Amino acid sequence: MKKLHLFLMFSLTLIAIVGAIFGPRLMRKFSATEKKDHPGFIVSVENPGGKETIIDATDFPDRRKFVFIKNGQEVATRKEADTIIPITRIDVFKGPDNSVLEIHEQGPEGQSLRRTYSR
C-alpha cells in the first residue's frame, strides 16, 4: 500500500511538472489569420487506446507542422497562403492488424484541419 501511495505521489508530481513546462505551450491560442510560429511540438494520439506522445516538431517540414490556406482552400506552400494554422495534435486510427486507417490533424483550438484515409 505504501508503494502505491509513493507511486501516486510521484505520478502527480510528475504531471504537475510537465503541466507547468508544457501547459502554457499547449494552451497557447493562435488567431487563424495571423502567421505565427509553431509551438514546437505535436501531440500524437494512437487509437484505439488513446496513448499520447509529445513529438518535437522542430525538424518537421512545414507541410507537417502547418496547414496553408488561401480563400478557404488548402494550398501547397507558405508563400501562397493568406492563413497559416499550426498542427498541434494528430490522431492516428489503426485497424486490427495495426495498419493506419485514418489520420486526423487538428489545430491549437481543436479545429479539424486535415483528414487522411488509407484504402
PLY file of the C-alpha trace (Angstrom):
ply
format ascii 1.0
element vertex 119
property float x
property float y
property float z
element edge 118
property int vertex1
property int vertex2
end_header
0.00 0.00 0.00
2.89 2.34 0.82
4.46 1.68 -2.61
1.16 2.52 -4.31
0.93 5.76 -2.32
4.51 6.71 -3.27
3.86 5.85 -6.91
0.72 8.01 -6.97
2.51 10.92 -5.29
5.39 10.62 -7.79
2.95 10.46 -10.72
1.02 13.53 -9.58
4.26 15.46 -9.04
5.48 14.49 -12.50
2.17 15.53 -14.06
2.37 18.89 -12.28
5.92 19.48 -13.52
5.08 18.53 -17.12
1.97 20.71 -16.93
3.99 23.66 -15.71
6.50 23.24 -18.52
4.22 22.37 -21.46
0.88 23.76 -20.25
1.40 27.30 -21.49
2.55 25.97 -24.87
-0.42 23.61 -25.13
-2.90 26.33 -24.19
-1.41 28.99 -26.47
-4.07 30.35 -28.79
-3.40 31.23 -32.39
-5.52 33.52 -34.46
-6.43 31.75 -37.68
-5.34 34.73 -39.78
-2.07 35.52 -38.01
1.12 33.99 -39.33
2.65 32.65 -36.13
5.42 30.23 -35.32
4.67 26.66 -34.39
4.69 25.92 -30.63
7.43 23.34 -31.29
5.64 20.09 -30.54
2.74 17.97 -31.73
0.65 15.70 -29.52
0.22 12.36 -31.27
-2.64 10.13 -30.07
-2.86 6.46 -31.05
-6.35 5.00 -31.33
-7.62 2.66 -30.11
-6.06 3.05 -26.72
-5.54 6.79 -26.53
-1.78 6.64 -25.88
-0.45 10.21 -26.15
3.09 11.06 -27.22
4.55 14.56 -27.39
6.69 14.86 -30.53
9.34 17.54 -31.01
8.33 19.22 -34.27
11.37 21.44 -34.80
12.80 19.17 -37.52
9.47 18.52 -39.25
8.97 20.10 -42.69
6.46 22.97 -42.79
3.86 20.77 -44.57
3.75 18.51 -41.47
3.61 21.40 -38.96
1.16 23.77 -40.65
-1.87 23.86 -42.90
-1.66 26.63 -45.50
-4.97 28.13 -46.63
-5.91 30.66 -49.27
-9.53 31.71 -49.79
-10.73 28.77 -47.69
-8.83 26.11 -49.66
-5.62 24.33 -48.69
-2.60 25.36 -50.78
0.85 23.78 -51.04
3.20 26.46 -49.71
3.51 29.15 -47.08
4.05 31.80 -49.78
0.67 31.09 -51.39
-1.27 31.19 -48.12
-3.26 34.02 -46.59
-3.88 31.90 -43.48
-1.42 29.60 -41.70
-2.61 27.33 -38.90
-0.20 25.19 -36.86
-0.95 21.50 -36.44
-0.78 20.74 -32.71
-2.49 17.34 -32.49
-2.54 14.24 -34.69
-4.98 11.40 -34.01
-3.90 8.13 -35.64
-6.58 5.46 -36.00
-5.29 1.93 -36.53
-7.02 -1.24 -37.66
-6.89 -4.67 -36.01
-3.72 -5.52 -37.96
-2.05 -2.30 -36.68
-2.24 -0.66 -40.11
-3.05 3.06 -40.18
-6.61 3.65 -41.37
-7.07 7.37 -40.70
-5.05 10.38 -39.60
-6.81 13.47 -38.21
-4.77 16.66 -37.84
-6.04 19.39 -35.53
-5.14 23.00 -34.79
-4.47 24.70 -31.46
-8.15 25.40 -30.83
-9.19 21.82 -31.59
-10.33 22.65 -35.11
-10.15 19.88 -37.67
-7.55 20.85 -40.28
-6.89 17.79 -42.41
-8.02 14.14 -42.57
-6.19 11.42 -44.42
-7.69 8.00 -45.13
-5.98 4.82 -46.34
-7.61 2.50 -48.82
0 1
1 2
2 3
3 4
4 5
5 6
6 7
7 8
8 9
9 10
10 11
11 12
12 13
13 14
14 15
15 16
16 17
17 18
18 19
19 20
20 21
21 22
22 23
23 24
24 25
25 26
26 27
27 28
28 29
29 30
30 31
31 32
32 33
33 34
34 35
35 36
36 37
37 38
38 39
39 40
40 41
41 42
42 43
43 44
44 45
45 46
46 47
47 48
48 49
49 50
50 51
51 52
52 53
53 54
54 55
55 56
56 57
57 58
58 59
59 60
60 61
61 62
62 63
63 64
64 65
65 66
66 67
67 68
68 69
69 70
70 71
71 72
72 73
73 74
74 75
75 76
76 77
77 78
78 79
79 80
80 81
81 82
82 83
83 84
84 85
85 86
86 87
87 88
88 89
89 90
90 91
91 92
92 93
93 94
94 95
95 96
96 97
97 98
98 99
99 100
100 101
101 102
102 103
103 104
104 105
105 106
106 107
107 108
108 109
109 110
110 111
111 112
112 113
113 114
114 115
115 116
116 117
117 118
